[in-house]
């Protein structure tokens, strides 16, 4: 018991000190606490009275878990919830400690733990989670996990034999092996046909082959990437019937849709966010939360840091977007190309562990779309630790070389972009450069804020 | 002005690691020199006339996909081997490189047959060899550096007198992490673990293939130099990073 109190105290001090220095302190605090008391995560997780829900998958983990948290808060529940980017055991331990009192006697209604695929099994050894939500499987950071097959196997082996329900994307053929391999009970969420579907798909597509028999699968239509209405002509594997069906989807300006009989509207944009909403609503409905609470929480939920966050620098608008894999990159490019104004584009590529050390993935994204006549690119500034790779990528995508500039340092690079001839600015960044970019934009926003002129009455 | 044709073998199956970038690079560098470049995809069971193409490219895939490819490619092995002997430019990355050898011995000891073009054996061992890699090569007649990224569980050993390595490892793992060599070269065929992708940041390697394509068409072996400032910057940025890591 004393050991636990010492560990919590040490971690809380680290959290406070690092917050004072403007850092989140999320990883170090948990690491120290686990070193002082290896059983601490287990103890704290046992204080969750209701359910522990783990959220994993390639894209949309953060947005989806934030939405579920918003819904639970609106429902009057207490929730432990780890922060984006602090999703390994250390970061999750920090989240529990930050929410705990010194004697670890505080209880919570729910814990929402977002984590990488490879971390699901180690996490399940520590916490007794009964629900696992998987958002999707896309190609991401191959160097960290090996290949996508392996990623899926890691989850499958991690949950096998446990008492846990899987919440699966009914539109993702890569998930169809999971119920068979694990024998667990599953709930499905998915979309009916939408006006945005296509018959063909140019995205780098995973999972062309049936997870059950290995034959090539066929599609009636695609929502995007490999998500769509599929079937295997050999073994008959096809989309499971969704327990939570998204229909009447409409993506202009915001997102509106029906989930079973519940109509929701969100200030978010993009099909990928519609999936995040669908998944969050499905899990919430599954926990028995009232429709009115869900509808209200989704309507109020605003985009987060780096998820299409808007800044105003002087008279110029800048939108900050996180990119981390080809599918997300394509969705972001699509969103900015829907804006028909002339634009300065800033692309920061880092290759730290959290970005993926292998930057090859940028070649699987459709940057060729930037070279089209209607793209309206006035200036393109490449930045970050791998600014050169990004510049080569856009050059070979066919973007006019005259428009490409390289400035590896983020601060001067953002300023260069903002002073370009375009009407609006789009600031795209990989994970480890995102928070610096955001800080720079906040600073510039404050510096260029119109000064208030006070007149004497 | 000429029209070149590059066959992309099994793009649906062997397409890890942004391999597409290698083809985009060759195509653009031919176009910038006033040529046309047609890339066509060859899938399982589809016909390929090795006599009618200027180059073959094949990338990496996961183990399952590599098995499917072997089953198809072995049926055309003779024609492919003859084309290689006739100096056809060929670039094989990662899984495709391993397939050129005698065998691939998986982690569980299972032996997968290769095309057997060369006496090369690949054995899987832990840990995976992952990271940025810097080579020195004399591929283009003078010493140049090559940068890339490697990510392979296989340890590849060249036991074939006819082969030269693609390069000497300055920093990184290479074929097997032991003998200091990376990849293989035979006539105009290069097999390598380097992706990143390989060609865009190493324009001299891209131009090696373009020169070889041009020479086989009886065109002059000197090709128009291009303005490679951005490519050179990217190359140097990674090289500096690797040397200082």
Interface residues (C-beta under 8 A of the other chain):
Chain A: X142 X143 X146 X147 X148 X149 X204 X208 X209 X214 X216 X357 X358 X359 X360 X361 X362 X363 X364 X385 X386 X387 X388 X389 X391 X392 X393 X395 X396 X397 X398 X401 X404 X406 X408
Chain B: X12 X13 X15 X16 X17 X18 X19 X20 X21 X24 X25 X28 X62 X63 X64 X65 X68 X128 X130 X131 X132 X149 X151 X153 X195 X196 X197 X200 X201 X230 X231 X233 X234 X235 X236 X237 X238 X241
